[in-house]
Structure formats: C-alpha cells, structure tokens
Amino acid sequence: MKKRINLLREFSIPLFTGVAAALIWANYAPESYHHFLHGPFIGNLTFHFLTNDIFMVFFFGIAAVEITQSFLPGGDLNPVKKAVNPLMATAGGVIGPAIVYLTLNHFIGSEELLRGWGVPTATDIAFAWLAASVVFGRKHPAISFLLLLAVADDGIGLAIIAVFYPDPNLPVEPLWLILTAGGMLVAYALRRLRVRSYWPYVLLGGGLTWGGLFNAHLHPALALVFIIPFLPHAKMEKMHLFEESLADHSAIARFEHEWKIIVDFGLFMFGIANAGVEFSSAGTVTWLVAAALIIGKTAGIFTMGFIAEKLGYHLPNKVRKKELFVIGIISGIGFTVALFVAGEAFVDPALKGAAKMGAMLSCLSALAAFVAGKALKIRKIP
C-alpha cells in the first residue's frame, strides 16, 4: 500500500488528475465550474481562496525547506563556490524567458500583455524531475543540477509574485508588513528558546506573516517562506534535494516529512482551481508564454551555465554541454508555478486563461527533451 502511495506522489498523479478534471469541467460546463471555484465552499470562503491562499502556503513552505537545506553545510549549494554554476544557470533561466517574452511581445503582442513576462520564469519541479528521470536515468548528476535550478528559480518566482504582482484593484499597504516582521521576530524568539516543534513557528509566526501579507495586499501564499529559515535544523545536511532522512528529527525535517504527502495529494485541488482553461482561450499571450518557456529557458540556462564553466565554476561530473542543453529544455516545463503566476499576472479572465494555456503547452518541452536526449546520445544512469 505504501509503495502505491509513493508511486502516486512520484508521478504527480494527483496534480495531473486535477488538471484533467478541470479542463474537462471548464470546457463541458464552464458556468458550473466557475461557480464551484468562486462560490461559497466552506462558510464564506471559496474553493479558489482555500487553495491558492491557504493550501499554497504549505506548497511554497516545502520549496522554502529545500532552499534552506541547500544552503546548510553539506547542502547542494554549500559552499558558495559550488553554487555559482547552478545559480548563474538559474539567472539565465529567469532572464532568458523574460527577454524572449518581451521581445516577441514587442513585435506581435500589445502593452496590456507586458505584465505576463513573469509567467515563464518558473520551472515545475515535479514534472521536470519526472522528465529528467526518463531522459537521464534516476542517478545521473544532471538530476540534482536540474532540481537546484527548479528550486532556485521557483524561489525567484516567489519574489516576482510578491514584488511585481500585487492585486491592481487593491493598492499595497506596506504598513501591514510590520505584522509580517512581527511574525519573523516570533519565529526568531522561538528559535532562541529552543522550541523544537514546528507547530508554534507555523501557527504563531506563520499566522502573523500571513495576516501581514494578506492585509498588505501581497500574496499570503508566501507566508511560510519568511518562517521556514528559522526552524531548527541539523548541523550538517546529509541528503540531496527532495531526499528525506529518517534519522533527521529536527523541526524543519519533520515539517517536510509530515506535510509533503499532504502537499503532493493536495495538488489535485491546485489542478482543479487553476487549470480550468477553455480551449477557446488561446491567444497571443498563449504563444508568448509557451515560446518564452521553451526557447528562453533553454537559451538562458545553456548560455549562463556555459559562461560559468568558462569562468572556472564547473558543472557537476558527467554533466557536459549536451547534458546542459537538455537540462535547459526540460526546465522549460513551467506548469504548476507558471499556472499560479499566470493567475496573478492578469485580471482579465480571457488573458488569464490564455496565459495558463501557454503554461500548460510548455509540457511539450518534455517531448522535446526526450527527442534531444536520443539525438545527442545522452547516456542514462538508472
């Protein structure tokens, strides 16, 4: 039974099931679908609010755990010199798509589409890992390099959401961020008091940061990103990204272990809430987002990773230029976080739907990576 559950999580079955259900529902009965999302679900709270403003707090919290652990002694981004190449490649994976998007928009788009430049900057961690496992095999060093890219650019994606995509109908009220700072102070105090359970950090610190962000009209899904770095952790990180150590009983490890399965299966809710796009929604922004992800990610990551290599910050063993090129293609899978950003970038439902369609079309990068892997004769390490 446990093996079946792990397979469901590993292959992102809940997410893909939710996406498929949303697509069918939105195209077969759009009025019913939108009423379900935005009508009362629990009390006065809507399903869309519960998913994007509450559940996604824990999704981004898990991403924050991975980033925090990566910078610990023994982590994949420690020491700093070890992190230079993947971080430069990450920068390319953010800048490249933005440049491609803005350039194409200049020629075939319009001013109202400018806000969509942030949609193609993120990489879907789960789908990218799955595609990379098929192309490289599960033990290839390219997998860890790719996951570092995905986690790091999702971290940048969080910053983009917070800074560039506040609700245009609700002006930012920065005074409320004092409450967010208060949440961080509470988490710091709990750490100084050596509180070992993660619950006080999440409920007290996270509650304050959520309230501060929500009332400041910034996205509250980022609440735990400010709290996770304060959770007690092991002195030495011994596991790679998304690997769990049963021997690590620190607060940050317990939070990840206990919430990851909830988040993995909860992505079914995310799929339902965010992927319901009518096929007639495709428009100019669809092709801008898809092209920026597929072309911009590949070009940006390959270029910056190559420059870093020339500057003396080497790629991992067995990751050469051809592997780096395929990593760039796989990173073009935007999907989950791109869908989330698309929902924040546009107010117009038609533009929002068209941008989401582009995010979903980026899944074609998986097929392109498979073809490239065969053509370049990438050697798999099972």
C-alpha positions, 0 to 999 in steps of 0.5 A, a space after each residue: 500500500 505504501 509503495 502505491 502511495 509513493 508511486 502516486 506522489 512520484 508521478 504527480 498523479 494527483 496534480 495531473 488528475 486535477 488538471 484533467 478534471 478541470 479542463 474537462 469541467 471548464 470546457 463541458 460546463 464552464 458556468 458550473 465550474 466557475 461557480 464551484 471555484 468562486 462560490 461559497 465552499 466552506 462558510 464564506 470562503 471559496 474553493 479558489 481562496 482555500 487553495 491558492 491562499 491557504 493550501 499554497 502556503 504549505 506548497 511554497 513552505 516545502 520549496 522554502 525547506 529545500 532552499 534552506 537545506 541547500 544552503 546548510 553545510 553539506 547542502 547542494 549549494 554549500 559552499 558558495 563556490 559550488 553554487 555559482 554554476 547552478 545559480 548563474 544557470 538559474 539567472 539565465 533561466 529567469 532572464 532568458 524567458 523574460 527577454 524572449 517574452 518581451 521581445 516577441 511581445 514587442 513585435 506581435 503582442 500589445 502593452 496590456 500583455 507586458 505584465 505576463 513576462 513573469 509567467 515563464 520564469 518558473 520551472 515545475 519541479 515535479 514534472 521536470 524531475 519526472 522528465 529528467 528521470 526518463 531522459 537521464 536515468 534516476 542517478 545521473 548528476 544532471 538530476 540534482 543540477 536540474 532540481 537546484 535550478 527548479 528550486 532556485 528559480 521557483 524561489 525567484 518566482 516567489 519574489 516576482 509574485 510578491 514584488 511585481 504582482 500585487 492585486 491592481 484593484 487593491 493598492 499595497 499597504 506596506 504598513 501591514 508588513 510590520 505584522 509580517 516582521 512581527 511574525 519573523 521576530 516570533 519565529 526568531 524568539 522561538 528559535 532562541 528558546 529552543 522550541 523544537 516543534 514546528 507547530 508554534 513557528 507555523 501557527 504563531 509566526 506563520 499566522 502573523 506573516 500571513 495576516 501581514 501579507 494578506 492585509 498588505 495586499 501581497 500574496 499570503 501564499 508566501 507566508 511560510 517562506 519568511 518562517 521556514 529559515 528559522 526552524 531548527 535544523 541539523 548541523 550538517 545536511 546529509 541528503 540531496 534535494 527532495 531526499 528525506 532522512 529518517 534519522 533527521 528529527 529536527 523541526 524543519 525535517 519533520 515539517 517536510 516529512 509530515 506535510 509533503 504527502 499532504 502537499 503532493 495529494 493536495 495538488 489535485 485541488 491546485 489542478 482543479 482551481 487553476 487549470 480550468 482553461 477553455 480551449 477557446 482561450 488561446 491567444 497571443 499571450 498563449 504563444 508568448 508564454 509557451 515560446 518564452 518557456 521553451 526557447 528562453 529557458 533553454 537559451 538562458 540556462 545553456 548560455 549562463 551555465 556555459 559562461 560559468 564553466 568558462 569562468 572556472 565554476 564547473 558543472 557537476 561530473 558527467 554533466 557536459 554541454 549536451 547534458 546542459 542543453 537538455 537540462 535547459 529544455 526540460 526546465 522549460 516545463 513551467 506548469 504548476 508555478 507558471 499556472 499560479 503566476 499566470 493567475 496573478 499576472 492578469 485580471 482579465 479572465 480571457 488573458 488569464 486563461 490564455 496565459 495558463 494555456 501557454 503554461 500548460 503547452 510548455 509540457 511539450 518541452 518534455 517531448 522535446 527533451 526526450 527527442 534531444 536526449 536520443 539525438 545527442 546520445 545522452 547516456 542514462 544512469 538508472 
